[in-house]
Amino acid sequence: MRKLQSLLIGILVIILVLFFGARQLEKSSGMAGADTLTIYNWGDYIDPELLRKFEKESGYKVNYETFDSNEAMFTKIQQGGTAYDITIPSEYMIQKMMKEKMLLPIDHSKLTGLDNIDPRFLDQEFDPQNKYSIPYFWGTLGIIYNDKFISADKIKHWDDLWRSDLKDNVMLIDGAREVLGLSLNSLGYSLNSKNNQELREATDKLNKLTTNVKAIVADEIKMYMINEESAVAVTFSGEAAEMLAGNEHLHYVIPSEGSNLWFDNIVIPKTAKNIKGSYEFINFMLRPENAAQNAEYIGYSTPNKEAEKLLPKEISSDEQFYPSDEVIQHLEVYEDLGAKYLGIYNDLFLEFKMYRK
């Protein structure tokens, strides 16, 4: 009898240990539910002070995890395991997640402050009527140059990257869509082209750029350009803003023939546990004072027109980062190419990289 009692007690202890262990794991994995908001975002893509402010105002504990690519984010959410309440993908990935039914529709009746968003950045083709996403940041892809090495009149267009006096002096961002896209734009084609002949032309033209390419890198571009290790680089506007702050000889230009207009939007994954908290966070970030603080901290362009009014004049009036409607009309948003053409773009980009060697 005592052995049976000991066995039952032992089983009860094991059950309790497993229960509390699971609860602890749940909390550490960001799945604590109603008391926790789990955010999955790009690295260093929100002012930490805003997270603390949101925690204080809402009473939620924020679990904040980061990713370094849309694809990594997509895979982790698709696999499950962590129930993210908020994530912030780019436009083409939002389109893909919608197709895969990975997102919850946005209930606009629960939003306060959506009218603060500039209408130009709402109702985009990748998410008509913003049924699944709310604008967070936007920006462009362009050219950053150092006026000590090249003058402004010589670096206005994508074709200028092929200049003979830029031998071994151009840095490219490590991205197939970006690099193939700039070559397509330079030829007058769409950066979302699915025309095999156009893609072949763009790749052949890129192969002629190899003598000018110093490196194909990612975040390192910021350090290299600030330290004046290259005359020219292709980068995103927000990255360019950081570089300009670090070196007064740097300037950013958006080629007039066309480039990428990108969006990172807030979405609620279908596996979210804290829906109420998700809406509270979205509304918190729609408040002009919070959006302005975030824009000043990150350096990217805010889609919040009321927040833009709160920014220092030297930021909001800078057409390098808040371009005119005329410039924006020549920009394209990346579309989800589908698996077939995404593979083709990646293969052609790899061909270009191998050609350099």
C-alpha positions in Angstrom: 0.0 0.0 0.0 2.8 2.4 0.9 4.5 1.5 -2.4 1.4 2.4 -4.2 1.1 5.7 -2.3 4.7 6.5 -3.0 4.1 5.7 -6.7 1.1 8.0 -6.9 2.9 10.8 -5.1 5.8 10.4 -7.5 3.5 10.6 -10.5 1.8 13.7 -9.0 5.2 15.4 -8.5 6.2 14.6 -12.1 2.9 16.0 -13.3 3.4 19.2 -11.3 7.0 19.6 -12.5 5.9 19.1 -16.1 3.0 21.6 -15.7 5.1 24.4 -14.2 7.9 23.7 -16.6 5.5 24.0 -19.5 4.2 27.3 -18.0 7.7 28.6 -17.7 8.6 27.5 -21.2 5.4 29.1 -22.5 6.4 32.4 -20.9 10.0 32.3 -22.2 8.7 31.4 -25.7 6.5 34.4 -25.8 3.3 32.5 -25.5 2.0 33.7 -22.2 -1.2 35.0 -23.8 -3.3 37.8 -22.3 -0.6 39.3 -20.1 2.1 39.3 -22.8 2.5 40.8 -26.2 5.0 39.0 -28.4 6.5 41.1 -31.2 8.6 39.7 -34.1 10.4 42.6 -35.9 13.6 43.5 -37.8 16.6 44.1 -35.6 16.8 47.6 -34.1 13.6 48.6 -35.8 11.8 50.3 -32.9 12.9 52.8 -30.3 13.3 50.7 -27.1 11.9 53.7 -25.1 8.6 53.1 -27.0 8.4 49.5 -25.9 8.9 50.5 -22.3 6.3 53.2 -22.7 3.8 50.7 -24.1 4.4 48.3 -21.3 3.8 51.0 -18.7 0.6 52.3 -20.4 -0.9 48.9 -21.3 0.3 46.7 -18.5 1.5 44.0 -20.9 5.0 42.5 -20.8 6.5 42.8 -24.2 8.5 39.8 -25.6 10.6 41.2 -28.5 12.3 38.9 -31.0 14.1 39.9 -34.2 14.7 38.5 -37.7 17.1 39.5 -40.4 15.1 38.6 -43.5 11.5 38.3 -44.6 12.1 34.7 -45.6 13.5 33.8 -42.1 10.4 35.4 -40.5 8.0 33.6 -42.9 9.6 30.2 -42.2 9.5 30.6 -38.4 5.9 31.7 -38.3 4.9 29.0 -40.8 6.6 26.3 -38.7 4.7 27.5 -35.5 6.2 27.0 -32.1 6.0 30.7 -31.0 2.7 32.5 -31.2 3.7 36.0 -32.4 1.0 38.6 -31.8 2.7 41.2 -34.1 5.2 41.0 -36.9 6.4 43.5 -39.5 7.0 42.1 -43.0 7.7 43.9 -46.2 5.1 44.3 -48.9 5.8 41.3 -51.2 6.0 39.0 -48.1 2.7 40.3 -46.8 1.3 39.4 -50.2 2.7 35.9 -49.9 1.5 35.4 -46.3 -2.0 36.5 -47.4 -1.9 33.8 -50.1 -0.8 31.2 -47.5 -3.6 32.3 -45.2 -1.1 33.1 -42.4 -2.6 36.5 -41.4 -5.7 37.6 -39.5 -7.8 40.3 -41.2 -7.6 43.7 -39.6 -10.8 44.8 -37.9 -10.8 48.5 -38.8 -13.5 49.2 -36.2 -10.9 48.5 -33.5 -8.4 51.0 -34.9 -7.9 54.5 -33.7 -5.6 56.8 -35.7 -5.7 55.1 -39.1 -6.7 58.5 -40.6 -3.2 59.8 -39.5 -1.7 57.7 -42.3 -1.0 59.5 -45.5 -3.5 58.2 -48.1 -0.7 57.7 -50.6 0.5 54.8 -48.5 -2.8 53.1 -48.0 -4.7 50.7 -50.3 -1.6 49.5 -52.1 -1.8 46.6 -54.6 -0.1 44.2 -52.3 -2.9 44.7 -49.7 -6.1 46.4 -51.1 -8.0 48.4 -48.6 -5.4 47.4 -46.0 -7.4 44.3 -45.0 -4.4 42.7 -43.5 -1.7 45.3 -42.7 -1.1 48.8 -41.4 1.8 51.0 -42.6 4.8 51.2 -40.3 7.7 52.6 -42.3 8.4 53.2 -46.0 11.4 54.2 -48.1 13.3 53.9 -51.3 16.3 52.2 -52.9 18.9 54.6 -54.2 22.5 55.5 -54.6 24.7 57.0 -51.9 27.9 58.8 -53.0 30.8 60.7 -51.5 31.3 64.2 -53.0 35.1 64.0 -52.3 35.3 61.3 -55.0 32.5 62.1 -57.4 30.4 65.2 -58.1 26.6 65.3 -57.9 26.2 65.9 -61.6 27.9 62.6 -62.4 25.8 60.3 -60.2 22.1 60.8 -61.0 21.1 57.6 -62.8 21.5 53.9 -62.4 23.6 54.0 -65.6 26.2 56.1 -63.8 27.2 53.1 -61.8 28.8 51.8 -65.0 31.1 54.9 -65.4 34.7 54.0 -66.2 36.0 56.3 -63.5 34.3 54.2 -60.8 36.5 51.1 -61.3 36.5 49.1 -58.0 34.6 51.9 -56.3 30.9 50.7 -56.2 29.3 48.7 -53.4 26.1 46.8 -54.0 23.6 45.6 -51.5 23.5 41.8 -51.2 20.0 41.2 -52.6 18.7 39.6 -55.8 15.6 41.8 -56.2 17.6 45.0 -55.6 20.5 44.3 -57.9 18.5 42.7 -60.7 15.9 45.5 -60.2 18.3 48.4 -60.7 19.6 46.8 -63.9 16.0 46.3 -65.1 15.1 49.9 -64.3 18.2 51.2 -66.1 16.9 49.4 -69.2 13.5 50.8 -68.8 11.9 47.6 -67.6 9.9 46.8 -64.5 11.7 45.6 -61.4 9.0 43.0 -61.2 9.7 41.7 -64.7 8.7 38.1 -65.5 10.0 38.4 -69.1 12.9 36.0 -69.6 14.5 38.1 -72.4 14.4 41.3 -70.2 15.9 39.3 -67.3 18.7 38.0 -69.5 19.4 41.5 -70.8 19.6 42.9 -67.2 22.0 40.1 -66.2 24.2 40.6 -69.2 24.4 44.3 -68.4 25.2 43.6 -64.7 28.0 41.3 -65.8 29.6 44.4 -67.4 29.5 46.2 -64.1 31.8 43.7 -62.4 35.0 45.8 -62.9 33.4 48.6 -60.9 32.1 46.5 -58.0 34.2 46.7 -55.0 32.0 44.4 -52.8 28.5 42.9 -52.5 27.7 43.3 -48.8 24.8 44.0 -46.4 25.0 46.1 -43.2 28.8 46.6 -43.7 28.0 49.2 -46.4 27.3 51.7 -43.6 30.7 51.4 -42.0 32.5 51.3 -45.4 30.8 54.5 -46.7 31.2 56.4 -43.4 34.9 55.5 -43.4 35.2 56.6 -47.1 36.3 53.2 -48.3 34.2 53.5 -51.5 32.9 56.3 -53.6 29.4 55.0 -54.3 27.0 52.4 -52.9 23.5 51.1 -53.6 21.4 51.1 -50.4 18.1 51.7 -48.8 17.0 55.2 -47.7 17.0 54.4 -44.0 20.5 53.0 -44.1 21.5 56.0 -46.1 20.2 58.3 -43.4 22.5 56.7 -40.9 25.5 57.1 -43.2 24.7 60.8 -43.9 24.7 61.4 -40.1 28.1 59.8 -39.9 29.8 61.7 -42.8 29.0 65.1 -44.1 30.4 64.3 -47.6 27.8 61.6 -48.3 24.6 62.2 -50.3 21.6 60.1 -51.3 19.9 60.2 -54.7 16.9 58.3 -56.1 17.4 57.7 -59.9 14.7 59.5 -61.8 14.1 56.7 -64.2 12.7 54.5 -61.4 13.5 52.5 -58.3 11.9 50.6 -55.5 9.3 52.0 -53.2 9.2 49.7 -50.2 6.8 49.3 -47.3 7.1 47.5 -44.0 3.7 47.0 -42.5 2.3 45.7 -39.2 0.3 42.5 -39.4 -1.3 40.0 -37.0 -0.3 36.4 -37.6 -3.1 33.8 -37.5 -1.4 32.1 -34.6 -1.5 35.2 -32.4 -2.7 34.7 -28.8 -3.2 38.2 -27.6 -5.4 39.8 -30.2 -6.6 42.6 -27.9 -3.0 43.5 -27.2 -2.1 43.5 -30.9 -4.7 46.2 -31.5 -3.6 48.2 -28.6 0.0 48.1 -29.9 -1.1 49.1 -33.5 -3.1 52.0 -32.1 -0.2 53.0 -29.9 2.1 53.2 -32.9 -0.5 55.1 -34.9 -0.4 58.0 -32.4 1.6 60.8 -34.0 3.9 61.5 -31.1 5.0 57.8 -31.0 5.4 57.5 -34.8 7.5 60.6 -34.9 9.7 59.4 -32.0 10.2 56.1 -33.8 11.0 57.8 -37.1 13.6 60.0 -35.5 15.2 57.1 -33.8 15.2 54.7 -36.7 15.9 57.2 -39.6 13.3 55.7 -42.0 10.4 57.6 -43.4 7.1 57.6 -41.5 3.8 57.1 -43.4 2.1 59.0 -40.6 1.3 62.4 -42.0 0.6 63.9 -38.5 3.8 62.4 -37.1 5.7 64.0 -40.0 4.5 67.4 -38.9 6.2 66.8 -35.5 9.6 65.9 -37.0 12.4 68.5 -37.1 12.2 70.6 -40.3 15.5 69.4 -41.6 14.2 65.8 -41.6 10.6 66.3 -43.0 11.7 68.8 -45.7 14.6 66.6 -46.9 13.5 65.3 -50.3 16.2 62.6 -50.2 13.9 60.8 -47.7 10.6 62.4 -48.2 10.5 62.7 -52.0 7.9 64.6 -54.0 4.8 63.0 -55.5 6.5 63.3 -58.9 9.4 61.2 -57.8 7.2 58.6 -56.0 5.2 58.2 -59.3 8.3 56.7 -60.9 8.8 54.1 -58.1 7.6 50.5 -58.0 6.6 48.3 -55.1 8.1 44.8 -55.1 5.5 42.1 -55.9 5.5 38.5 -54.8 7.1 36.9 -57.9 6.1 33.3 -56.9 8.4 30.4 -56.4 9.4 30.0 -60.0 10.5 33.5 -60.8 12.0 34.1 -57.3 14.2 31.1 -58.1 15.1 32.6 -61.5 16.1 36.0 -59.9 18.2 34.2 -57.3 19.9 32.1 -60.0 20.7 35.1 -62.2 22.0 37.0 -59.2 24.3 34.1 -58.3 25.4 34.0 -61.9 26.4 37.7 -61.6 28.3 37.0 -58.3 30.1 34.1 -59.9 30.9 36.2 -63.0 32.8 38.6 -60.7 35.1 35.9 -59.7 
